[in-house]
Amino acid sequence: MQYAKLGRTGLDVSRLCLGCMSYGEPDRGNHAWTLSEEVSRPFIRKALDLGINFFDTANVYSDGSSEEIVGRALKEFATRDEVVIATKVHGRMRPGANGGGLSRKAILSEIDASLRRLGTDYVDLYQIHRWDYETPIEETLEALNDVVRAGKARYIGASSMFAWQFGKALALSERHGWARFVSMQNYVNLLYREEEREMLQLCKAEGIGVIPWSPLARGRLTREWDATSARSETDEFGKSLYAATADADRKVVEAVAKVAADRGLPRAQIALAWVLQKSEITAPIVGATKSQHLDDAVAALDVKLTTDEITALEAPYVPHGVVGFS
C-alpha cells in the first residue's frame, strides 16, 4: 500500500480510501442495494489487510446504519489509532425543523450522533456533505471550529460545491482563525472532468487534499455501456449523473475498454490509474461489493499509464453540465 499526507496536514492516509456507502442495512434509508452488516464486514477486514487505513462514510448513509456497521467492524478488526475515520454531515436525518443542514444546532447535534453510532470519541475527518444555501457559511465554519476545539474531530473537510464557495470558506477561516478545511471530496472520473477547470487547481494552490468520490463512475467505466447492476437499476441519483451525456460517455467507456484490452488488464485498473496519476489527487474513494473490487483498486496503484494512453482515454470527452452538487 502507498500512503500520502492529506493536504498540508501531517496525517498519513492510504492512497485508497474505502467508501462505505455500500455498507448499510437495506431496509434503512434510500439505498435498497446496500450490503447488510454480515456481508459488509469481510470487505472492511480485507481493506485493512491490504493496508487501507482510510474509511469514509456519512451520517445519512442508510439512515446511520453505515456508521454503525463501520464503527463496530473497525473496533473489532483494528485499533483506533491505526485507522482514519471520515464521516459527513448535511443530509436530513429526521423530519421536521432542524433535521438536516449545516446550522450550528444541526452540526453540534449530528457530530454527537455520529460518534455514538461509530462507537468512538472522535472522527479524524468531519466533512460537510454539501453546501447549505439556507445557513450562513460563517455559522457553519464557527460550529465546525468548535467541534475541532472540543476534540470531537481532528480535521474538517468539504465535499462537492463550486470553487468560489470553497474559496470563500477558506478565506473566512483564515480571517477568523477557525479550523480550515484540509480536504475536498468531489466528483472526478473519466466521465466527469469538470473539476479540472477550477476546483482541482484551487486545491493544488491551497494545499488541499483531494479525495474524489465515484472514481469509476459508479462502475460504468468497468463494464460494457449497456450492462447494468442491481445498484445502477435502482440508484436514482446515479442515473441523474449521466442521463444528459450518454452518447459522449459511451465513447469514453469504449476508450477505457481498448486501453485495458491492449494492456491485458481489467478496465477498473485503467480507469482508476487515470485518477491516481493526477497530481492533485490524494486518495480516490473506492467502493467494494465484490472481493475483486479491492484487488483491482490496489493493483491500480502500480499501473502507470503512458502519455499516449492518457491522450486516448481523454480524447472522447466533451464538456458536461455541472452535476453532483445536490
N, C-alpha and C positions, 0 to 999 in steps of 0.2 A: 504494500500500500504506500502511496505517496501522501505527504502532508504539506500543508501550506499555512501561513499566517492568514487570519481573517482580517483583511484590510490592513490598517495600520496598528492593529492590536497585537498583543503578544500571544494570542490564543491560537494554538495549533489545531487545525481540523483536517480530517481526511479529505482528499481531493474528490471524494464522492460522498454525498450526503444521502442517507436513506430517507426517502419521503414516505411518511406513514399514513397518508390519506387512504391508502388501500386497506388499512387495518382498522376495523371498527365493526360493531355489531350491525348486521344488515337490516335489522328491524328498528334501528335508531337513526334518525336523521334522514337525509335525502339520497343516500347512496346505497341502493339495494345490491350493488355489485361488490361491496367490500367483503373482506375475509373475516370470519369470526376469530375470537381470541385463540382458540385451539389451533386453527390453521395459520394464524399470523405469527405465532411465537417462533417457529423454526426459521422464518425469514430474518427475524431480528437476531436470533442466535447466529445464523450463518453470516450475517453482515459483520457482527463482532468478530467472528472467527477469521474473516477476510481482512480485518484491520480497520474497518469503518468505525469511526468514533463519533460521528455526527449524525443526529437524528432529528428530523423536522416533522412537527405535527401542528395542530391548531385546535383551539377550543371548540370550534364549530364542526370539526370533522366527526361525523356520525354521532352528533349530539353529545360530544365529550367522551364517547367510548374509545376513540382512538388514543386520547391521552391516557385513559385508564389502562388500556392494553399495553401501550409502550412503557408506561411507568412501572407496571408490575414486571414486565419482561426484563427491563434493564436492571431493576433492583435484584432480580434473581441471577441474571447472567453476567453482571459486571459490577464493579464498584463505582460509586457516584463520581469520583474524581477522574475515572477513566473515560467518561463519556461527556459529550457536548449535546445538551438537550435544548432544542429550539421549539418554541410554540408561538402562536399568533392570537391576536385579539382584534375584533371588529364585528364579526358576524353576529347575527341575532341568536341569542341563547335561550330566550324566553319571550313570551308575548307581552304586549303592553309597553308602557313608557320605560325607557332606560334599559331595555332588554338587549341592546346591542350598541354599536357605535364606539366612538373614542372620547366620550366625555370623561371627566375626572371620576365621576361616580362609576361609570362602566369599567374603566381601566382598573381602578383600585378594587372593585368587586371581582372582576374576572381574573386578575392575577392570583388572587387567593383561591378561587375555584379551580384554576388550572393546577396550582401547586397541590391542592388536595387530590385531584384526580391523578396527577403524576406521582404522588407519594414522595415529594421532595421538598426541601426548604427553599430552593431557588431554581430558576432556569438559567441556562448560560446565555441564551439569546431570546429576548422578548420582542416580537415584531408586530407592527401594525399591518394588518392583513390587506387593507385598502385605505384610501384617503376618505376621511369623513367630511363631507361638504356641509354638514349641519353643526359641526363643532369647530370653534376657532383652533387653529393648529397650535397656538400658544398654550391653550388649555391642555391639549393632548401632550405636548412636549414637556410641560411642567409636571404633569402627572407621571409620565414615564421617568422623568428625572427622579421623582420621589420614590418610584419603585426600585430604581437602581440604588439610591442612597439608603433605602431600607434593607438592602441586601437580598431582595427577592428576585433580582435579575442582575447578571454580571454585565451584560451589554444589551443594547437595543438596536433593532433593525427595522427596515421598512420593506414593503412589497409593492406590487405594481401601481404606478402612478406616473404622471407627467414629469419630465425632467425639471420644469420650472417649479413644480411643487416640491420636489426633493431638494432642489437648490435653496428654496425659501426656508424649508425646515432646517437645513444645515446651517444657514446663516443665522436664523433665530437662536439656535442652540449655542452658537459661538457668541452671539451678542449677550445672552443671559448667563452664560457659564453653566448651561444644563448639559446633561449627558447627551452625547452626539450619536446619531445613527452610525453604525460601523459596517452595515451590510445592506444590500439591496437584493431582494428576491423578486426577480422579474421574469418575463416570458421571452426566452431566447431559444431558437432552434432553426433548422434549415428551412422550415416552412413559415417562420415569422422572424424577420431580421430587422424590424423597425427600430428596435432598441439600439442598433448600431449608430443611428443618426445622432442622438444626443445623450441618452442615458448612460450608455457604456463609456462614452468619452467623459462625462461628468464624474462617473465613479472612478475612472482612472486618475483624473486630475485631483480628486479629493481623497484618494486613498481608501476608497470604499470597497469592501469585499463583495463580489457578485456571486450569488448562489441561485442560478436560474431554475425555475420550475418547468416541468414538462419538456426536457431537452430532446425527447424523442417524439414530441407532438402527440402525446397520449397513444403511442405505439404506431401511429400512422407511417412513420419513417422506417418501421421494421418489417412491414409486410406489403403485399400487393395492395394497390389503392382500393380495390373493391372488396377486399377481405374485411370482415367485421369481428368483433369480440363482444362478450356479454357487456362489457363496460361501454363500448362505442355505441351500442344499440340503446342504452338507457341513460347515457350521460348527456343531459340536455345542454349543460354549459360547454362541454367539449364540442358538441355539434355547432354551437354558435361561433366557435373559434375559426372554423374552416368553411362554413357554408358559402361565403361570398367569393372564394378564390379557388374553387375545386379544380378548374381546368389548369391553372398555373401550377398549383400544388402537385397535381398528378405528375407533371414533368420533373419536379424536384425529386419525388419518390422514385421515379424511373432512373434518375441520375444516381441516386444512392444505390439502387439495385445494380447498376452497371459497375460502379467502382467496387462494390462488395464482391461481385462475381469475378472481376479481374484480380482482386486480391485473394479470393478464396476465403473470405471472412463473412460472418453474419452482418446483415445490414445494420443491426443495432450498434455494433462496434464502430462502423464507419460514421454513422450519424453522431454518435456520442464523441468520437475522436475529434470531429469538427468543432464541437462546442469546447472541448477541453483544450484545444490548441489556440483558442482566442486568448490573447494576453490578459484581457480584463477579467476573465472567469476564474473564480476561486474553486468552487465545488458545485457541479451540477447536482440537482436533487433528482435522484432516480427512484422510480417505483419498482417494486418487485412482487409479482404474484405467482411467479414460477422460478424455480431454482436457477434456471438458465439466465434469467434476467440479471441476477447478481454476478454470475460468471462472466457474462458479456460485458457488464459495466466495468468490472475490474480489468478484464483483458483490454478494454479500450484505452486504458491509461498508457499502454505500451504501443499503441498504434499511432504512427507518425505519418500523416498524410503529406504527400508531395505538393508542391505549388500547382502542378498541373491537375492533380486530383481535386484540390480545393477549388480551382477555377471551374472544373467540370461540375462540381456539386453546386456552386453558387450561380452559375450562368443562367439557369432557367428562372431564377427568382424575379418576380415583379413586385412593385410596391404594394403594400397591403394597407387597408384601413386599420386604424388603431383598435385593438381588441384586448381583452384580458383584464380590463380595469374594473369590471363590475363583479 
